[in-house]
Amino acid sequence: MKLNELLRGLTVLSATADLDMEISDVSYDSRATKQGDLFVAMTGFAVDGHTFIGKAAAAGAAAVLCEKVPAEEGIPYVQVADSRRALAVVGANWFGHPADHMTMVGITGTNGKTTTTYLLKAILEQVLGAKVGLIGTNQNMIGDEVIPTERTTPESFEVQRLFARMRDAGCTHVVMEVSSHALVLDRVYGVEYEVGVFTNLTQDHLDFHHTMEEYCDAKSILFRSCRYGVYNADDSWSDRLMGAATCEKLSYGVKAAADLRAENIELESDHIAFAAVTNEGSTDIRVGIPGRFMVYNTLDVLGAALALGVSVGQSAKVLAGVKPVKGRVEVVPTPGKDYTILIDYAHSPDGLENVLRSVKDFAKGRTVALFGCGGDRDRTKRPKMGRIAAEIADFVMVTTDNPRTEKPADIIADILPGMANIDTPYVVVEDRIEAIHYCMDHALPGDVIVLCGKGHETYQEIDHVKHHMDEREIVAEHLSAQTNG
């Protein structure tokens, strides 16, 4: 593709590169740059891509797209005001604007994004006969094909590459989690969504956003790039988040006045049920996933489906048969035991509170919370999570999550002050595998043990290395050892 075709839609401030030259590929990591590439130098939060222009040129880059004129002489360049946004535009041009050929749905919020994407995908497939692409925390999917993922929303060029694969595979719809990082870092810049969904906003990622106001404003970007905005009217941040929205709005809630409401809510150990009420009437809803928070996850799905032309009644039939999402209130088999083990991705204060309160609704015995906090992330949420666990659970196991480059003992030391002056018994076991064994060995009849934080993850990250750790395997192996021991 010619360079000037790649630059379509961008304002060029200055250039020494021949705009008619052929570009063989696009790269934004000098280590992956090849002969004939356009290298995009982005100013990052950790590193500045402009410092790698020389390496990219040495690797054979034909030209550089940048914000700062290269210090090295003789390197052909194109200067723009914002190279991060430019990468998104270049990606769309390179792949032929694939998002324009599909109906795009974006889900943002602190909790509930993954469950929402899976439920909505099921509805679109079964009601509309759509082929649906999914981009999310657990994995990416093209129809039934699973594509592993490293982060919730990839870099913009990779997003466009995924969109192109989905378009070429015949996808009619894309349902994707849109993280606050992705919105601020322009990973989805230029993507026009038919529907944007807001689940909720609670403390998380303040190591990146610094304040809840900044976090909220990051999420709000989505609602200036969609046609319909479906939002949680019960969330205290909704007024600020939707204040600058340019889309048509559809609200849902349990407490507040809303376009779509849940009434007569029933919470059971294996399902939720409620009446979904709109100005057109009431529809009975039943979903075989437990938890009070699932009421909201279901409402936002019903709202998004409505915006896409699917009636509440049509959605209800699909939701009645959906299976739980991996790592979200996931029941781990414990044959022959009189206790239950659940795995949940809860890794924020609100996520932890939601899952523990939901378990308290149906647990016949104790609610046992096993959790830790991730290293190199927001430290202020650690004592808050300790307090929540101690206030709600009947027994708490404090352990590690993904310590990353921090010492596990230091992370645990940040958690424990939140548990002070609360009578709930707790034990600290730094090794997460040993902590799981302890909870199983000391379980009482009717207990529900909630393994919080890892969810769908099958690894533990320590010093930049991901070590295999699947909590399902850990439980199964210890059950076998107990039986054979």
C-alpha positions as CSV (number, residue, x, y, z in Angstrom):
1,M,0.0,0.0,0.0
2,K,1.3,3.5,-0.8
3,L,2.2,5.7,2.1
4,N,-0.3,8.4,1.1
5,E,-3.1,5.8,1.2
6,L,-2.1,4.8,4.7
7,L,-2.1,8.4,5.8
8,R,-5.6,9.1,4.5
9,G,-7.6,11.0,7.2
10,L,-4.5,12.3,9.0
11,T,-3.1,15.9,9.0
12,V,0.5,15.9,8.1
13,L,2.5,18.6,9.9
14,S,5.8,18.0,8.0
15,A,7.4,15.2,6.0
16,T,10.6,14.2,4.3
17,A,9.3,10.8,3.2
18,D,8.2,10.1,-0.4
19,L,4.4,9.9,0.1
20,D,4.1,7.7,-3.0
21,M,6.5,5.1,-1.7
22,E,5.2,1.5,-1.2
23,I,4.9,0.3,2.4
24,S,5.2,-3.4,3.0
25,D,3.8,-3.5,6.6
26,V,3.3,-1.4,9.7
27,S,5.1,-1.8,13.0
28,Y,5.2,0.0,16.3
29,D,7.8,-2.1,18.1
30,S,11.3,-1.7,16.7
31,R,12.0,-5.3,17.6
32,A,9.4,-6.5,15.2
33,T,10.2,-4.0,12.4
34,K,11.1,-5.4,9.0
35,Q,12.4,-4.2,5.7
36,G,10.0,-1.8,4.0
37,D,7.8,-1.1,7.2
38,L,6.3,2.1,8.3
39,F,7.4,2.4,11.9
40,V,5.0,4.3,14.1
41,A,6.8,6.0,17.1
42,M,4.4,6.5,19.9
43,T,4.9,8.4,23.1
44,G,4.0,6.0,25.9
45,F,3.6,6.1,29.7
46,A,6.6,3.8,30.3
47,V,8.8,4.3,27.2
48,D,8.9,6.7,24.3
49,G,8.9,5.0,21.0
50,H,10.8,7.9,19.5
51,T,14.0,6.7,21.2
52,F,13.8,3.5,19.0
53,I,13.6,5.3,15.7
54,G,17.2,4.5,15.0
55,K,16.8,0.8,15.7
56,A,13.7,0.7,13.4
57,A,15.6,2.4,10.6
58,A,18.5,-0.1,11.1
59,A,16.0,-2.9,10.8
60,G,14.9,-1.6,7.4
61,A,12.0,0.7,8.1
62,A,11.1,2.6,4.9
63,A,9.7,5.6,6.8
64,V,8.8,6.7,10.3
65,L,5.4,8.2,11.5
66,C,6.1,10.3,14.5
67,E,5.2,13.3,16.7
68,K,8.8,14.6,17.1
69,V,11.2,15.1,14.1
70,P,13.8,12.3,14.4
71,A,17.2,13.4,15.9
72,E,18.9,11.0,13.4
73,E,19.5,12.7,10.1
74,G,18.5,11.1,6.8
75,I,15.6,9.0,8.1
76,P,12.4,9.6,6.0
77,Y,9.6,10.7,8.3
78,V,6.0,11.9,8.5
79,Q,5.2,14.2,11.4
80,V,1.7,14.3,12.9
81,A,0.3,15.8,16.1
82,D,-0.6,12.5,17.8
83,S,1.1,9.3,16.6
84,R,-1.0,7.1,18.9
85,R,-4.2,8.2,17.2
86,A,-2.4,8.0,13.9
87,L,-1.7,4.3,14.5
88,A,-5.4,3.7,14.8
89,V,-6.1,5.6,11.6
90,V,-3.3,3.8,9.8
91,G,-4.6,0.5,11.0
92,A,-8.1,1.1,9.8
93,N,-6.7,2.2,6.4
94,W,-4.3,-0.8,6.1
95,F,-7.1,-3.3,6.8
96,G,-9.8,-1.6,4.8
97,H,-11.9,-0.2,7.7
98,P,-13.3,-3.6,8.7
99,A,-15.4,-2.2,11.6
100,D,-17.5,-0.4,9.0
101,H,-18.7,-3.7,7.6
102,M,-20.0,-5.1,11.0
103,T,-22.3,-4.0,13.8
104,M,-20.1,-3.0,16.7
105,V,-21.1,-3.2,20.4
106,G,-18.7,-2.0,23.1
107,I,-19.1,-2.7,26.8
108,T,-17.2,-0.7,29.4
109,G,-17.3,-0.6,33.2
110,T,-15.3,-2.0,36.2
111,N,-17.2,-5.3,36.6
112,G,-19.5,-7.4,34.5
113,K,-18.0,-6.7,31.1
114,T,-17.0,-10.3,30.3
115,T,-20.3,-11.9,31.4
116,T,-22.2,-9.2,29.4
117,T,-20.3,-10.0,26.2
118,Y,-20.9,-13.7,26.4
119,L,-24.6,-13.4,27.1
120,L,-25.1,-10.9,24.3
121,K,-23.1,-13.0,21.9
122,A,-25.4,-16.0,22.6
123,I,-28.6,-13.8,22.1
124,L,-27.3,-12.4,18.7
125,E,-26.3,-15.8,17.5
126,Q,-29.6,-17.6,18.5
127,V,-32.1,-14.9,17.7
128,L,-30.6,-13.1,14.7
129,G,-28.5,-16.0,13.4
130,A,-25.5,-13.7,13.5
131,K,-21.9,-14.7,13.4
132,V,-20.3,-12.8,16.2
133,G,-16.8,-11.8,17.0
134,L,-15.9,-11.3,20.6
135,I,-13.0,-9.4,22.1
136,G,-12.5,-9.7,25.9
137,T,-10.6,-10.5,29.0
138,N,-11.0,-14.3,28.9
139,Q,-10.3,-14.8,25.2
140,N,-11.1,-13.5,21.7
141,M,-13.5,-15.4,19.5
142,I,-14.5,-15.5,15.9
143,G,-17.8,-17.4,16.0
144,D,-16.8,-20.6,17.8
145,E,-13.0,-20.2,17.1
146,V,-11.1,-19.3,20.2
147,I,-8.1,-16.9,20.0
148,P,-6.0,-16.5,23.2
149,T,-5.6,-12.9,24.4
150,E,-3.1,-11.0,26.6
151,R,-5.1,-8.0,27.6
152,T,-8.7,-6.8,27.5
153,T,-8.3,-4.5,24.5
154,P,-5.2,-4.9,22.3
155,E,-3.2,-2.1,20.7
156,S,-5.1,-0.3,17.9
157,F,-3.4,-1.9,15.0
158,E,-4.0,-5.4,16.5
159,V,-7.6,-4.4,17.1
160,Q,-8.0,-3.5,13.4
161,R,-6.2,-6.8,12.5
162,L,-8.8,-8.7,14.6
163,F,-11.6,-6.8,13.0
164,A,-10.3,-7.7,9.6
165,R,-10.1,-11.4,10.5
166,M,-13.7,-11.2,11.8
167,R,-15.0,-9.5,8.7
168,D,-13.2,-11.9,6.4
169,A,-14.6,-14.9,8.4
170,G,-18.1,-13.5,7.8
171,C,-18.9,-11.9,11.2
172,T,-21.9,-9.7,11.1
173,H,-21.5,-8.4,14.7
174,V,-18.6,-7.7,17.1
175,V,-19.2,-7.6,20.9
176,M,-16.1,-6.3,22.7
177,E,-15.0,-5.2,26.2
178,V,-13.6,-1.7,26.0
179,S,-11.3,-1.0,28.9
180,S,-10.6,2.5,30.2
181,H,-7.0,2.1,29.2
182,A,-8.1,1.4,25.6
183,L,-10.2,4.5,25.5
184,V,-7.5,6.8,27.0
185,L,-4.8,5.3,24.9
186,D,-6.8,5.5,21.7
187,R,-6.8,1.8,21.0
188,V,-10.3,2.1,19.6
189,Y,-10.0,5.6,18.2
190,G,-12.2,6.0,15.2
191,V,-14.4,3.0,15.8
192,E,-18.1,3.8,15.6
193,Y,-20.3,1.6,17.8
194,E,-23.9,0.9,17.2
195,V,-24.3,0.3,21.0
196,G,-22.2,1.2,24.0
197,V,-22.9,-0.3,27.4
198,F,-21.9,0.9,30.8
199,T,-22.0,-1.7,33.6
200,N,-20.8,0.1,36.7
201,L,-17.8,2.2,38.1
202,T,-16.0,1.2,41.3
203,Q,-12.4,1.7,42.4
204,D,-9.9,0.0,40.2
205,H,-6.9,1.1,38.0
206,L,-6.2,4.3,40.1
207,D,-2.5,3.6,39.6
208,F,-3.2,4.6,36.0
209,H,-6.1,7.1,36.2
210,H,-5.2,8.6,39.6
211,T,-8.7,9.7,40.6
212,M,-12.2,8.2,40.2
213,E,-13.2,11.3,38.2
214,E,-10.4,10.6,35.7
215,Y,-11.5,7.0,35.6
216,C,-15.1,7.9,35.0
217,D,-14.2,10.4,32.2
218,A,-12.1,7.7,30.5
219,K,-15.2,5.5,30.4
220,S,-17.3,8.3,29.1
221,I,-15.3,8.5,25.8
222,L,-17.2,5.4,24.5
223,F,-20.6,7.3,24.7
224,R,-19.3,9.9,22.2
225,S,-18.6,7.2,19.7
226,C,-21.9,5.2,19.7
227,R,-25.4,5.5,18.4
228,Y,-27.2,4.1,21.5
229,G,-25.9,4.2,25.1
230,V,-27.2,1.6,27.5
231,Y,-26.3,2.6,31.1
232,N,-26.8,1.6,34.8
233,A,-29.1,4.2,36.3
234,D,-28.4,2.9,39.8
235,D,-24.7,3.7,39.5
236,S,-23.8,7.0,41.2
237,W,-21.3,7.8,38.4
238,S,-23.9,7.6,35.6
239,D,-24.8,11.3,35.6
240,R,-21.2,12.3,35.1
241,L,-20.4,9.6,32.7
242,M,-23.4,10.1,30.5
243,G,-23.4,13.9,30.8
244,A,-21.4,14.5,27.7
245,A,-22.8,11.6,25.8
246,T,-23.9,12.3,22.2
247,C,-25.9,9.1,21.7
248,E,-29.5,8.1,22.3
249,K,-29.8,6.7,25.9
250,L,-31.5,3.7,27.4
251,S,-31.3,3.2,31.2
252,Y,-31.7,0.1,33.3
253,G,-31.8,-0.4,37.0
254,V,-33.3,-1.9,40.1
255,K,-33.7,1.1,42.4
256,A,-33.8,4.1,40.2
257,A,-36.4,5.1,37.6
258,A,-35.3,3.5,34.4
259,D,-36.4,2.5,30.9
260,L,-35.8,-1.2,31.8
261,R,-36.3,-2.3,35.4
262,A,-35.9,-5.6,37.4
263,E,-38.8,-6.3,39.8
264,N,-39.7,-9.3,42.0
265,I,-36.1,-10.5,42.1
266,E,-35.4,-14.1,43.3
267,L,-31.9,-15.1,44.2
268,E,-31.1,-18.9,44.4
269,S,-28.0,-21.0,44.7
270,D,-28.1,-21.9,41.0
271,H,-30.0,-19.1,39.3
272,I,-31.5,-15.7,39.4
273,A,-35.1,-14.7,38.3
274,F,-36.9,-11.4,38.0
275,A,-39.5,-9.6,36.0
276,A,-38.0,-7.3,33.3
277,V,-40.3,-4.3,33.1
278,T,-40.5,-1.8,30.2
279,N,-43.2,0.6,29.1
280,E,-44.4,-2.2,26.9
281,G,-45.0,-4.7,29.7
282,S,-43.3,-7.3,31.9
283,T,-41.3,-10.4,30.9
284,D,-40.2,-13.2,33.2
285,I,-36.4,-13.7,33.2
286,R,-34.4,-16.7,34.5
287,V,-30.6,-17.1,34.2
288,G,-28.8,-20.1,35.5
289,I,-25.9,-18.1,37.0
290,P,-26.2,-17.1,40.7
291,G,-25.5,-13.8,42.3
292,R,-27.3,-10.5,42.9
293,F,-24.9,-8.7,40.5
294,M,-26.1,-11.0,37.8
295,V,-29.4,-9.1,37.8
296,Y,-27.5,-6.0,36.5
297,N,-25.4,-8.1,34.1
298,T,-28.7,-9.5,32.7
299,L,-30.4,-6.1,32.5
300,D,-27.5,-4.5,30.5
301,V,-27.7,-7.4,28.1
302,L,-31.4,-7.0,27.7
303,G,-30.9,-3.3,27.1
304,A,-28.2,-3.8,24.5
305,A,-30.3,-6.5,22.7
306,L,-33.3,-4.1,22.6
307,A,-31.1,-1.4,21.0
308,L,-30.1,-4.0,18.4
309,G,-33.8,-4.9,17.6
310,V,-34.1,-8.0,19.8
311,S,-37.2,-8.0,22.1
312,V,-37.0,-8.8,25.8
313,G,-39.1,-11.9,25.2
314,Q,-36.7,-13.2,22.5
315,S,-33.7,-12.6,24.8
316,A,-35.4,-14.3,27.7
317,K,-35.7,-17.6,25.8
318,V,-31.9,-17.6,25.1
319,L,-30.9,-16.5,28.6
320,A,-32.9,-19.4,30.2
321,G,-30.4,-21.8,28.6
322,V,-27.0,-20.1,28.9
323,K,-24.2,-21.7,30.7
324,P,-21.9,-19.9,33.3
325,V,-18.9,-18.0,32.0
326,K,-15.5,-19.4,32.9
327,G,-14.1,-17.8,36.0
328,R,-17.3,-15.9,36.9
329,V,-19.0,-17.6,39.9
330,E,-17.7,-20.9,38.3
331,V,-18.5,-24.1,40.3
332,V,-15.5,-26.4,40.6
333,P,-16.4,-30.1,40.9
334,T,-15.8,-31.5,44.3
335,P,-17.4,-35.0,44.1
336,G,-18.1,-36.7,47.4
337,K,-17.5,-33.5,49.4
338,D,-20.1,-31.6,51.4
339,Y,-18.7,-28.2,50.6
340,T,-18.7,-26.1,47.4
341,I,-15.8,-24.3,45.7
342,L,-16.3,-21.4,43.4
343,I,-13.8,-19.5,41.3
344,D,-14.4,-15.8,40.6
345,Y,-12.4,-13.1,38.9
346,A,-13.2,-10.6,41.7
347,H,-10.1,-8.5,42.0
348,S,-11.5,-5.1,43.0
349,P,-13.3,-4.0,46.1
350,D,-16.7,-3.9,44.4
351,G,-16.1,-7.2,42.7
352,L,-15.1,-8.9,45.9
353,E,-18.1,-7.4,47.8
354,N,-20.5,-8.5,45.0
355,V,-19.4,-12.1,44.9
356,L,-19.2,-12.5,48.7
357,R,-22.6,-11.0,49.3
358,S,-24.1,-13.2,46.6
359,V,-22.6,-16.3,48.2
360,K,-24.0,-15.2,51.6
361,D,-27.5,-15.2,50.0
362,F,-27.4,-18.9,49.4
363,A,-24.6,-20.5,51.4
364,K,-25.9,-23.1,53.9
365,G,-22.6,-23.0,55.9
366,R,-19.8,-20.5,56.1
367,T,-18.7,-18.2,53.3
368,V,-15.0,-18.7,53.1
369,A,-13.1,-16.0,51.1
370,L,-9.6,-16.7,49.7
371,F,-8.0,-13.6,48.1
372,G,-5.0,-11.5,47.5
373,C,-4.2,-8.4,45.6
374,G,-2.1,-7.9,42.4
375,G,1.3,-6.4,42.6
376,D,2.3,-3.3,40.8
377,R,-1.2,-2.1,40.8
378,D,-3.4,0.4,42.9
379,R,-2.2,-0.1,46.5
380,T,-5.1,1.9,48.0
381,K,-7.6,-0.8,47.3
382,R,-5.7,-3.5,49.3
383,P,-6.9,-2.5,52.9
384,K,-10.4,-1.9,51.4
385,M,-10.5,-5.4,50.1
386,G,-9.3,-6.7,53.4
387,R,-12.1,-4.9,55.2
388,I,-14.7,-6.1,52.8
389,A,-13.6,-9.7,53.1
390,A,-13.6,-9.5,56.9
391,E,-16.9,-7.8,57.1
392,I,-18.8,-10.2,54.8
393,A,-17.1,-13.6,55.0
394,D,-17.2,-16.0,57.9
395,F,-13.5,-17.0,57.4
396,V,-10.8,-15.3,55.3
397,M,-7.7,-16.8,53.8
398,V,-5.2,-14.0,52.8
399,T,-2.8,-15.1,50.2
400,T,-1.2,-14.0,46.9
401,D,-2.7,-13.1,43.5
402,N,-0.3,-12.0,40.8
403,P,2.6,-10.5,42.8
404,R,4.4,-9.4,39.6
405,T,7.5,-7.5,40.8
406,E,6.4,-6.9,44.4
407,K,7.1,-9.2,47.4
408,P,4.0,-11.1,48.4
409,A,4.6,-10.3,52.0
410,D,4.5,-6.6,51.3
411,I,1.2,-6.9,49.5
412,I,-0.3,-8.9,52.3
413,A,1.0,-6.3,54.8
414,D,-1.0,-3.7,52.9
415,I,-4.2,-5.8,53.1
416,L,-4.2,-6.7,56.8
417,P,-4.8,-3.2,58.3
418,G,-8.2,-3.2,56.7
419,M,-9.1,-6.3,58.7
420,A,-8.1,-4.8,62.1
421,N,-10.7,-4.6,64.8
422,I,-13.0,-7.1,62.9
423,D,-13.7,-10.4,64.7
424,T,-13.8,-12.5,61.6
425,P,-11.1,-15.3,61.9
426,Y,-8.4,-15.3,59.2
427,V,-5.2,-17.0,58.3
428,V,-2.3,-15.8,56.1
429,V,-0.7,-18.4,53.8
430,E,1.6,-16.7,51.3
431,D,1.7,-19.6,48.8
432,R,-1.6,-19.6,47.0
433,I,-1.6,-23.4,46.3
434,E,-1.0,-24.1,50.0
435,A,-3.7,-21.6,50.8
436,I,-6.2,-23.5,48.7
437,H,-5.2,-26.8,50.2
438,Y,-5.7,-25.3,53.7
439,C,-9.2,-24.2,52.9
440,M,-10.1,-27.6,51.5
441,D,-8.6,-29.4,54.5
442,H,-10.5,-27.3,57.0
443,A,-13.8,-27.0,55.2
444,L,-17.0,-27.6,57.2
445,P,-20.3,-29.1,55.9
446,G,-22.2,-26.6,53.8
447,D,-19.2,-24.2,53.4
448,V,-18.8,-22.3,50.1
449,I,-15.1,-21.5,49.5
450,V,-14.7,-18.6,47.0
451,L,-11.3,-18.5,45.3
452,C,-11.2,-14.8,44.3
453,G,-9.0,-12.9,41.9
454,K,-7.7,-15.4,39.3
455,G,-11.0,-16.4,37.6
456,H,-10.2,-17.5,34.0
457,E,-6.5,-17.1,34.4
458,T,-4.4,-20.2,34.4
459,Y,-1.1,-18.6,35.5
460,Q,0.5,-16.7,38.3
461,E,2.8,-13.8,37.3
462,I,6.0,-13.4,39.3
463,D,8.8,-11.1,38.2
464,H,7.5,-10.8,34.6
465,V,7.2,-14.6,34.3
466,K,3.9,-16.4,34.0
467,H,4.0,-19.7,35.9
468,H,1.2,-22.2,35.1
469,M,-1.4,-22.2,37.8
470,D,-5.0,-23.4,37.1
471,E,-7.1,-23.5,40.3
472,R,-9.3,-26.1,38.8
473,E,-6.3,-28.5,38.5
474,I,-5.1,-27.6,42.0
475,V,-8.5,-28.5,43.5
476,A,-8.8,-31.7,41.5
477,E,-5.2,-32.8,42.4
478,H,-5.8,-32.1,46.1
479,L,-9.1,-34.0,46.1
480,S,-7.2,-37.0,44.6
481,A,-4.5,-36.7,47.2
482,Q,-7.0,-36.6,50.0
483,T,-8.8,-39.6,48.6
484,N,-5.7,-41.7,48.0
485,G,-3.9,-40.5,51.1
